[in-house]
């Protein structure tokens, strides 16, 4: 990782940064992985996300590349990056170009409002099947000159 992308150990849901980023699908489902944990801790994020997806029932693909910002506390936000259409047990669901678009939008907002950003280690690479080498390069390129923390959860 570059000097601007700092990997730290810890639970991203305990991050002190202003914006916590997660990749989401376009189907309105937060049923596994980090999304499921976010749904449990911040039910309003799931409610807003599901409602947003329902507006695109006939055109789910139009959600790709969008960022939904949900306030979860004073100066604290969850950024839902729509970078995968569906989900499943096998295959690659991450759309790298849409992930990049979403990350760039989050960066622009953070710069404008002077906010800090936390991203989960392996974003788009766990259940979504993406390649961490590809995503890591995207993070290095996008956040050069600004800085971001990447949270790597390590169970005891």
N, C-alpha and C positions, 0 to 999 in steps of 0.2 A: 504494500500500500504506500501511497505517497505521504509526504510530510503533512499534507492537509487532511488526510483521512486517518483518523486515530482509532485503532481497535482497542476496546476496553472490555474487561470481563464484567458481567452483571446482567441483571434482568432489565430489559428495555422498558418494561412497564413501571420501573422505579427511576427511570432516567430523569435528570433535572433539566434537560433541554426543553425549549419551548415547543418544538414540533417533534412528534414521534411519527415516523413514516411507516406505512405498511402497504404491501401490494395486495390488491383485492381482485376478485373475479367480477364479471359483469352479470352474474346470475342472482345476486342478492343472498348469497350463502356464506356465512362465517362459521363453518362447522368443524374446522380442524386447525391444528397448529397454532401459530401466534394469533390468528384471527379469532379463534375460539376463546383464547385467553382475554383478548381485548373485549370481545362481546360480553364476557363474564364481568370484567372490571368496569367497563364503560357501556352499559346497556343502551344509552342514548346514541352512541356511535353506530351501533347495529341498527337501531330504529331509523336513524337518518339515512344510513347506507341503503337499507332495504327499500325505504320509500323512494330514494333516488333511482334505484334500479327499476322499480315498478313503473317509473315514468318512461322507461325505454323498453317495455315488454316486447314491442314489435320491431325493435331495432337495437338489440343489445350491443352490437358492434360499435354503435355510435358512442358508447361510453368509453371505449378504449382511448387512452391518452388523457382522460380527464383526471382532475384532482378534486376530491371532496374534502374540505377542511371542516372538522367538527371541533367545537370548543369543548374541552373537558375540565376546565378549571381556569382560574385567573391567569391569563398569559400562557395557557397550556392548550395545545391542539393535537388532534390526531389527523394525519393526512392520509386519506385513502387514495392510493394510486391505482387506477384501473388499467392494469397492464397484462391482464389475461382474460380471455373471453369466458372460458369454462374451467372445469377442474376435473380431476379423476385420479386414479391410482397410478397410472403409467402414462408416460409421454411428457413432452415439453409444452407447457401451457403459457409460459412467459413470452410476451412479445417485447423483445429488447428495445425496439424503436419507441414503443409506447411507455416503457419503463423510463427510458431516457427523457422523453418528453415530460413525463410527470415529475421526475427528479429536477429537471431544469425549471419547471414551474415553481416547485417548492423552494428552490434556491433563489429565484427571483423575488418571491414573497419574503423570504428570510432576509435578503439584502435590503429590501425596501423598508421592512419593519424592524430591522436589527434584531432578528430572532436566531436562536440556535437550533440545530437539527440533530436528531438521533435516528439512526437507521439500524434495523436488525441485521446482524451478520448473516450472509447468505440470502438476502432478500431476493425473492423470485426463484430461488434455487432449491428449496426444500420440496414441499409438496407440489410446487409449480414446475419443477423439473429443469429449471434453468442451469446454465453453466456458470459457476462462481468466477472462473477466470475472466469470462466476458463481462459479467456484472462488476467485478472489482475494477476492471479497466474503465468502465463507464464512470464509476464513482470517482476514480482518480482524475479523470478528464473533467468531469462536471464540476467537482468541488475544489479544483486547483485554485488557490488564492483565497478561498473562503474558510474552509475547514468544516469538518463534520465528525461526529463520533459514531462509530459502528459498534453496537453492543453484541458481544458474543456470550451467550448464556452457557455456563458450564455447571452442570449439576454436581453436587458433592459425591 
